[in-house]
Amino acid sequence: MRRSDLGEFEEVVLLTVAVLTPEAYSVVIAEELEQQTGKTITTGAVHAALQRLENKGFVKSEMGEATPERGGRRKRIFMVTVAGSRILHEVREVRNSLWDRIAPQSLPQINIA
């Protein structure tokens, strides 16, 4: 894995696409990220990340059906590609390996509530 392959925000957007499939579109991705992180996430930031991910081949998209709640407009639905799945597994492997190697006394104790 090269660091330039996947930025941190791109990683969480890609993970969220996987979680929300088959209903992964920008608005619900932003809402899920806000719920998970407790931070404000704009749909513009999500759109930009999705475009980068699609350019890298990590997601693909197709237009969904028109819906009354969107005034008859269609939404772009995103799905993780094989390349996207591969990069997520690689990132997870690296992170897990590093976490497994941290000695208990290396990190200060924190209270997680």
VMD Tcl script that builds the backbone (N, CA, C; Angstrom):
set m [mol new atoms 339]
animate dup $m
set s [atomselect $m all]
$s set {name element resname resid chain x y z} {
  {N N MET 1 A 0.842 -1.179 0.000}
  {CA C MET 1 A 0.000 0.000 0.000}
  {C C MET 1 A 0.884 1.238 0.000}
  {N N ARG 2 A 0.575 2.160 -0.885}
  {CA C ARG 2 A 1.252 3.451 -0.888}
  {C C ARG 2 A 0.334 4.460 -0.218}
  {N N ARG 3 A 0.894 5.335 0.566}
  {CA C ARG 3 A 0.104 6.334 1.293}
  {C C ARG 3 A -0.745 7.166 0.338}
  {N N SER 4 A -0.232 7.425 -0.866}
  {CA C SER 4 A -0.971 8.250 -1.816}
  {C C SER 4 A -2.202 7.538 -2.382}
  {N N ASP 5 A -2.307 6.238 -2.157}
  {CA C ASP 5 A -3.439 5.487 -2.689}
  {C C ASP 5 A -4.764 5.855 -2.028}
  {N N LEU 6 A -4.736 6.166 -0.753}
  {CA C LEU 6 A -5.975 6.372 -0.021}
  {C C LEU 6 A -5.745 7.320 1.152}
  {N N GLY 7 A -6.375 8.491 1.088}
  {CA C GLY 7 A -6.295 9.434 2.197}
  {C C GLY 7 A -7.204 9.000 3.335}
  {N N GLU 8 A -7.020 9.582 4.495}
  {CA C GLU 8 A -7.811 9.191 5.672}
  {C C GLU 8 A -9.309 9.430 5.455}
  {N N PHE 9 A -9.682 10.599 4.937}
  {CA C PHE 9 A -11.101 10.867 4.702}
  {C C PHE 9 A -11.639 9.948 3.614}
  {N N GLU 10 A -10.846 9.720 2.580}
  {CA C GLU 10 A -11.259 8.792 1.529}
  {C C GLU 10 A -11.496 7.405 2.115}
  {N N GLU 11 A -10.645 6.992 3.033}
  {CA C GLU 11 A -10.802 5.672 3.652}
  {C C GLU 11 A -12.137 5.553 4.379}
  {N N VAL 12 A -12.488 6.557 5.183}
  {CA C VAL 12 A -13.751 6.449 5.920}
  {C C VAL 12 A -14.957 6.587 4.979}
  {N N VAL 13 A -14.816 7.363 3.919}
  {CA C VAL 13 A -15.901 7.439 2.931}
  {C C VAL 13 A -16.063 6.079 2.250}
  {N N LEU 14 A -14.951 5.466 1.861}
  {CA C LEU 14 A -14.996 4.159 1.207}
  {C C LEU 14 A -15.602 3.103 2.147}
  {N N LEU 15 A -15.214 3.120 3.393}
  {CA C LEU 15 A -15.803 2.199 4.373}
  {C C LEU 15 A -17.309 2.436 4.516}
  {N N THR 16 A -17.702 3.693 4.507}
  {CA C THR 16 A -19.117 4.028 4.644}
  {C C THR 16 A -19.910 3.579 3.423}
  {N N VAL 17 A -19.317 3.692 2.242}
  {CA C VAL 17 A -19.974 3.164 1.040}
  {C C VAL 17 A -20.230 1.676 1.227}
  {N N ALA 18 A -19.226 0.950 1.733}
  {CA C ALA 18 A -19.389 -0.491 1.954}
  {C C ALA 18 A -20.497 -0.769 2.969}
  {N N VAL 19 A -20.569 0.024 4.022}
  {CA C VAL 19 A -21.595 -0.164 5.051}
  {C C VAL 19 A -22.991 0.092 4.493}
  {N N LEU 20 A -23.118 1.117 3.668}
  {CA C LEU 20 A -24.439 1.556 3.208}
  {C C LEU 20 A -24.921 0.899 1.910}
  {N N THR 21 A -24.078 0.107 1.274}
  {CA C THR 21 A -24.484 -0.565 0.035}
  {C C THR 21 A -25.746 -1.379 0.296}
  {N N PRO 22 A -26.773 -1.299 -0.494}
  {CA C PRO 22 A -26.866 -0.735 -1.838}
  {C C PRO 22 A -27.446 0.677 -1.894}
  {N N GLU 23 A -27.502 1.374 -0.772}
  {CA C GLU 23 A -28.094 2.719 -0.740}
  {C C GLU 23 A -27.066 3.792 -0.446}
  {N N ALA 24 A -25.854 3.629 -0.949}
  {CA C ALA 24 A -24.779 4.576 -0.658}
  {C C ALA 24 A -24.798 5.731 -1.665}
  {N N TYR 25 A -25.317 6.865 -1.229}
  {CA C TYR 25 A -25.252 8.084 -2.025}
  {C C TYR 25 A -24.816 9.210 -1.100}
  {N N SER 26 A -24.392 10.316 -1.664}
  {CA C SER 26 A -23.664 11.333 -0.912}
  {C C SER 26 A -24.358 11.814 0.356}
  {N N VAL 27 A -25.643 12.051 0.308}
  {CA C VAL 27 A -26.337 12.592 1.481}
  {C C VAL 27 A -26.311 11.597 2.644}
  {N N VAL 28 A -26.648 10.335 2.384}
  {CA C VAL 28 A -26.656 9.361 3.481}
  {C C VAL 28 A -25.236 9.023 3.939}
  {N N ILE 29 A -24.264 9.113 3.043}
  {CA C ILE 29 A -22.868 8.907 3.442}
  {C C ILE 29 A -22.458 10.004 4.416}
  {N N ALA 30 A -22.776 11.259 4.094}
  {CA C ALA 30 A -22.441 12.383 4.978}
  {C C ALA 30 A -23.147 12.231 6.328}
  {N N GLU 31 A -24.412 11.839 6.314}
  {CA C GLU 31 A -25.159 11.646 7.568}
  {C C GLU 31 A -24.546 10.547 8.427}
  {N N GLU 32 A -24.174 9.441 7.809}
  {CA C GLU 32 A -23.565 8.332 8.553}
  {C C GLU 32 A -22.217 8.747 9.147}
  {N N LEU 33 A -21.427 9.464 8.364}
  {CA C LEU 33 A -20.129 9.926 8.863}
  {C C LEU 33 A -20.297 10.899 10.029}
  {N N GLU 34 A -21.281 11.775 9.932}
  {CA C GLU 34 A -21.547 12.700 11.042}
  {C C GLU 34 A -21.939 11.932 12.296}
  {N N GLN 35 A -22.787 10.928 12.121}
  {CA C GLN 35 A -23.229 10.121 13.260}
  {C C GLN 35 A -22.040 9.376 13.879}
  {N N GLN 36 A -21.170 8.827 13.063}
  {CA C GLN 36 A -20.043 8.041 13.562}
  {C C GLN 36 A -18.934 8.890 14.173}
  {N N THR 37 A -18.696 10.074 13.596}
  {CA C THR 37 A -17.564 10.893 14.049}
  {C C THR 37 A -17.947 12.016 15.002}
  {N N GLY 38 A -19.223 12.404 14.989}
  {CA C GLY 38 A -19.636 13.537 15.804}
  {C C GLY 38 A -19.174 14.866 15.225}
  {N N LYS 39 A -18.718 14.861 13.981}
  {CA C LYS 39 A -18.241 16.071 13.319}
  {C C LYS 39 A -19.177 16.416 12.166}
  {N N THR 40 A -19.212 17.692 11.812}
  {CA C THR 40 A -20.003 18.118 10.663}
  {C C THR 40 A -19.288 17.683 9.391}
  {N N ILE 41 A -20.004 16.982 8.548}
  {CA C ILE 41 A -19.464 16.507 7.274}
  {C C ILE 41 A -20.351 17.083 6.170}
  {N N THR 42 A -19.770 17.840 5.264}
  {CA C THR 42 A -20.566 18.432 4.191}
  {C C THR 42 A -20.707 17.442 3.034}
  {N N THR 43 A -21.825 17.556 2.346}
  {CA C THR 43 A -22.002 16.707 1.169}
  {C C THR 43 A -20.980 17.074 0.101}
  {N N GLY 44 A -20.541 18.326 0.075}
  {CA C GLY 44 A -19.506 18.735 -0.880}
  {C C GLY 44 A -18.200 17.988 -0.655}
  {N N ALA 45 A -17.826 17.819 0.614}
  {CA C ALA 45 A -16.604 17.070 0.931}
  {C C ALA 45 A -16.758 15.610 0.533}
  {N N VAL 46 A -17.950 15.067 0.769}
  {CA C VAL 46 A -18.217 13.676 0.390}
  {C C VAL 46 A -18.186 13.530 -1.129}
  {N N HIS 47 A -18.825 14.481 -1.840}
  {CA C HIS 47 A -18.805 14.447 -3.310}
  {C C HIS 47 A -17.375 14.433 -3.837}
  {N N ALA 48 A -16.543 15.311 -3.295}
  {CA C ALA 48 A -15.149 15.401 -3.751}
  {C C ALA 48 A -14.405 14.093 -3.489}
  {N N ALA 49 A -14.603 13.512 -2.299}
  {CA C ALA 49 A -13.940 12.244 -1.965}
  {C C ALA 49 A -14.431 11.121 -2.876}
  {N N LEU 50 A -15.729 11.083 -3.125}
  {CA C LEU 50 A -16.279 10.052 -4.008}
  {C C LEU 50 A -15.730 10.181 -5.424}
  {N N GLN 51 A -15.570 11.416 -5.884}
  {CA C GLN 51 A -15.005 11.622 -7.222}
  {C C GLN 51 A -13.560 11.133 -7.279}
  {N N ARG 52 A -12.771 11.439 -6.244}
  {CA C ARG 52 A -11.388 10.951 -6.191}
  {C C ARG 52 A -11.357 9.430 -6.147}
  {N N LEU 53 A -12.231 8.840 -5.331}
  {CA C LEU 53 A -12.287 7.377 -5.225}
  {C C LEU 53 A -12.688 6.738 -6.545}
  {N N GLU 54 A -13.604 7.370 -7.250}
  {CA C GLU 54 A -14.022 6.829 -8.544}
  {C C GLU 54 A -12.885 6.963 -9.560}
  {N N ASN 55 A -12.172 8.091 -9.531}
  {CA C ASN 55 A -11.033 8.281 -10.439}
  {C C ASN 55 A -9.923 7.261 -10.178}
  {N N LYS 56 A -9.771 6.856 -8.922}
  {CA C LYS 56 A -8.762 5.865 -8.559}
  {C C LYS 56 A -9.242 4.434 -8.815}
  {N N GLY 57 A -10.520 4.280 -9.143}
  {CA C GLY 57 A -11.067 2.953 -9.407}
  {C C GLY 57 A -11.510 2.199 -8.170}
  {N N PHE 58 A -11.658 2.891 -7.029}
  {CA C PHE 58 A -12.032 2.232 -5.783}
  {C C PHE 58 A -13.542 2.139 -5.591}
  {N N VAL 59 A -14.288 2.992 -6.296}
  {CA C VAL 59 A -15.743 2.898 -6.307}
  {C C VAL 59 A -16.217 3.054 -7.741}
  {N N LYS 60 A -17.435 2.579 -7.978}
  {CA C LYS 60 A -18.105 2.840 -9.250}
  {C C LYS 60 A -19.474 3.372 -8.886}
  {N N SER 61 A -20.118 4.006 -9.844}
  {CA C SER 61 A -21.423 4.577 -9.547}
  {C C SER 61 A -22.376 4.352 -10.705}
  {N N GLU 62 A -23.642 4.440 -10.370}
  {CA C GLU 62 A -24.690 4.380 -11.380}
  {C C GLU 62 A -25.845 5.237 -10.883}
  {N N MET 63 A -26.657 5.666 -11.802}
  {CA C MET 63 A -27.796 6.492 -11.435}
  {C C MET 63 A -28.928 5.602 -10.944}
  {N N GLY 64 A -29.490 5.963 -9.795}
  {CA C GLY 64 A -30.630 5.245 -9.241}
  {C C GLY 64 A -31.916 5.759 -9.866}
  {N N GLU 65 A -33.007 5.222 -9.403}
  {CA C GLU 65 A -34.322 5.619 -9.899}
  {C C GLU 65 A -34.709 6.998 -9.358}
  {N N ALA 66 A -35.541 7.685 -10.102}
  {CA C ALA 66 A -36.085 8.958 -9.642}
  {C C ALA 66 A -37.017 8.696 -8.457}
  {N N THR 67 A -36.984 9.595 -7.470}
  {CA C THR 67 A -37.833 9.413 -6.293}
  {C C THR 67 A -38.652 10.680 -6.042}
  {N N PRO 68 A -39.879 10.523 -5.545}
  {CA C PRO 68 A -40.731 11.687 -5.260}
  {C C PRO 68 A -40.104 12.623 -4.221}
  {N N GLU 69 A -39.443 12.049 -3.197}
  {CA C GLU 69 A -38.854 12.886 -2.146}
  {C C GLU 69 A -37.706 13.736 -2.655}
  {N N ARG 70 A -37.174 13.427 -3.824}
  {CA C ARG 70 A -36.108 14.232 -4.433}
  {C C ARG 70 A -36.663 15.050 -5.600}
  {N N GLY 71 A -37.976 15.233 -5.633}
  {CA C GLY 71 A -38.588 16.017 -6.691}
  {C C GLY 71 A -38.457 15.371 -8.056}
  {N N GLY 72 A -38.408 14.044 -8.075}
  {CA C GLY 72 A -38.291 13.324 -9.330}
  {C C GLY 72 A -36.868 13.202 -9.845}
  {N N ARG 73 A -35.909 13.730 -9.087}
  {CA C ARG 73 A -34.502 13.618 -9.501}
  {C C ARG 73 A -33.942 12.259 -9.108}
  {N N ARG 74 A -32.967 11.835 -9.881}
  {CA C ARG 74 A -32.278 10.568 -9.589}
  {C C ARG 74 A -31.059 10.846 -8.722}
  {N N LYS 75 A -30.643 9.862 -7.959}
  {CA C LYS 75 A -29.427 10.002 -7.148}
  {C C LYS 75 A -28.367 9.047 -7.664}
  {N N ARG 76 A -27.106 9.448 -7.492}
  {CA C ARG 76 A -25.979 8.616 -7.909}
  {C C ARG 76 A -25.634 7.668 -6.767}
  {N N ILE 77 A -25.715 6.372 -7.037}
  {CA C ILE 77 A -25.444 5.321 -6.050}
  {C C ILE 77 A -24.015 4.814 -6.258}
  {N N PHE 78 A -23.282 4.661 -5.164}
  {CA C PHE 78 A -21.885 4.216 -5.230}
  {C C PHE 78 A -21.734 2.811 -4.668}
  {N N MET 79 A -20.804 2.064 -5.267}
  {CA C MET 79 A -20.479 0.708 -4.837}
  {C C MET 79 A -18.960 0.553 -4.804}
  {N N VAL 80 A -18.471 -0.245 -3.882}
  {CA C VAL 80 A -17.038 -0.527 -3.783}
  {C C VAL 80 A -16.658 -1.501 -4.901}
  {N N THR 81 A -15.535 -1.227 -5.568}
  {CA C THR 81 A -15.028 -2.122 -6.611}
  {C C THR 81 A -14.086 -3.156 -5.992}
  {N N VAL 82 A -13.613 -4.073 -6.813}
  {CA C VAL 82 A -12.622 -5.051 -6.356}
  {C C VAL 82 A -11.365 -4.326 -5.884}
  {N N ALA 83 A -10.934 -3.312 -6.627}
  {CA C ALA 83 A -9.746 -2.541 -6.228}
  {C C ALA 83 A -9.997 -1.828 -4.896}
  {N N GLY 84 A -11.203 -1.316 -4.705}
  {CA C GLY 84 A -11.547 -0.667 -3.441}
  {C C GLY 84 A -11.536 -1.647 -2.288}
  {N N SER 85 A -12.071 -2.828 -2.514}
  {CA C SER 85 A -12.047 -3.862 -1.494}
  {C C SER 85 A -10.609 -4.250 -1.145}
  {N N ARG 86 A -9.793 -4.384 -2.178}
  {CA C ARG 86 A -8.391 -4.760 -1.970}
  {C C ARG 86 A -7.671 -3.711 -1.111}
  {N N ILE 87 A -7.848 -2.418 -1.440}
  {CA C ILE 87 A -7.133 -1.379 -0.688}
  {C C ILE 87 A -7.637 -1.311 0.753}
  {N N LEU 88 A -8.940 -1.509 0.968}
  {CA C LEU 88 A -9.450 -1.510 2.342}
  {C C LEU 88 A -8.876 -2.658 3.151}
  {N N HIS 89 A -8.768 -3.835 2.549}
  {CA C HIS 89 A -8.172 -4.971 3.251}
  {C C HIS 89 A -6.690 -4.712 3.547}
  {N N GLU 90 A -5.983 -4.101 2.609}
  {CA C GLU 90 A -4.574 -3.786 2.837}
  {C C GLU 90 A -4.411 -2.793 3.980}
  {N N VAL 91 A -5.233 -1.747 3.996}
  {CA C VAL 91 A -5.167 -0.743 5.059}
  {C C VAL 91 A -5.477 -1.388 6.405}
  {N N ARG 92 A -6.507 -2.230 6.432}
  {CA C ARG 92 A -6.879 -2.901 7.679}
  {C C ARG 92 A -5.743 -3.792 8.179}
  {N N GLU 93 A -5.109 -4.507 7.271}
  {CA C GLU 93 A -4.002 -5.385 7.654}
  {C C GLU 93 A -2.858 -4.592 8.270}
  {N N VAL 94 A -2.508 -3.473 7.657}
  {CA C VAL 94 A -1.426 -2.632 8.187}
  {C C VAL 94 A -1.809 -2.088 9.558}
  {N N ARG 95 A -3.015 -1.546 9.677}
  {CA C ARG 95 A -3.454 -0.981 10.960}
  {C C ARG 95 A -3.493 -2.053 12.057}
  {N N ASN 96 A -4.065 -3.215 11.751}
  {CA C ASN 96 A -4.134 -4.287 12.751}
  {C C ASN 96 A -2.746 -4.749 13.169}
  {N N SER 97 A -1.847 -4.863 12.210}
  {CA C SER 97 A -0.478 -5.280 12.515}
  {C C SER 97 A 0.197 -4.285 13.463}
  {N N LEU 98 A 0.011 -3.011 13.186}
  {CA C LEU 98 A 0.612 -1.995 14.057}
  {C C LEU 98 A -0.030 -1.999 15.441}
  {N N TRP 99 A -1.350 -2.076 15.505}
  {CA C TRP 99 A -2.019 -2.131 16.800}
  {C C TRP 99 A -1.558 -3.343 17.610}
  {N N ASP 100 A -1.391 -4.474 16.958}
  {CA C ASP 100 A -0.956 -5.685 17.640}
  {C C ASP 100 A 0.458 -5.566 18.209}
  {N N ARG 101 A 1.257 -4.677 17.637}
  {CA C ARG 101 A 2.648 -4.536 18.064}
  {C C ARG 101 A 2.858 -3.464 19.126}
  {N N ILE 102 A 1.808 -2.739 19.502}
  {CA C ILE 102 A 1.944 -1.693 20.518}
  {C C ILE 102 A 2.032 -2.352 21.892}
  {N N ALA 103 A 3.106 -2.061 22.598}
  {CA C ALA 103 A 3.264 -2.582 23.959}
  {C C ALA 103 A 2.268 -1.870 24.875}
  {N N PRO 104 A 1.711 -2.589 25.858}
  {CA C PRO 104 A 0.679 -1.998 26.727}
  {C C PRO 104 A 1.105 -0.682 27.380}
  {N N GLN 105 A 2.358 -0.541 27.732}
  {CA C GLN 105 A 2.819 0.665 28.416}
  {C C GLN 105 A 3.157 1.807 27.447}
  {N N SER 106 A 3.048 1.567 26.156}
  {CA C SER 106 A 3.423 2.581 25.161}
  {C C SER 106 A 2.429 3.724 25.049}
  {N N LEU 107 A 1.170 3.456 25.301}
  {CA C LEU 107 A 0.143 4.492 25.197}
  {C C LEU 107 A -0.353 4.875 26.572}
  {N N PRO 108 A -0.536 6.181 26.829}
  {CA C PRO 108 A -1.120 6.596 28.114}
  {C C PRO 108 A -2.537 6.035 28.257}
  {N N GLN 109 A -2.920 5.714 29.462}
  {CA C GLN 109 A -4.251 5.205 29.734}
  {C C GLN 109 A -5.280 6.303 29.537}
  {N N ILE 110 A -6.403 5.945 28.955}
  {CA C ILE 110 A -7.515 6.876 28.792}
  {C C ILE 110 A -8.791 6.195 29.261}
  {N N ASN 111 A -9.756 6.991 29.634}
  {CA C ASN 111 A -11.063 6.455 30.030}
  {C C ASN 111 A -11.982 6.578 28.834}
  {N N ILE 112 A -12.476 5.453 28.363}
  {CA C ILE 112 A -13.403 5.441 27.243}
  {C C ILE 112 A -14.791 5.143 27.788}
  {N N ALA 113 A -15.662 6.114 27.614}
  {CA C ALA 113 A -17.021 5.943 28.167}
  {C C ALA 113 A -18.013 5.688 27.067}
}
mol reanalyze $m
mol bondsrecalc $m
mol representation Tube
mol addrep $m
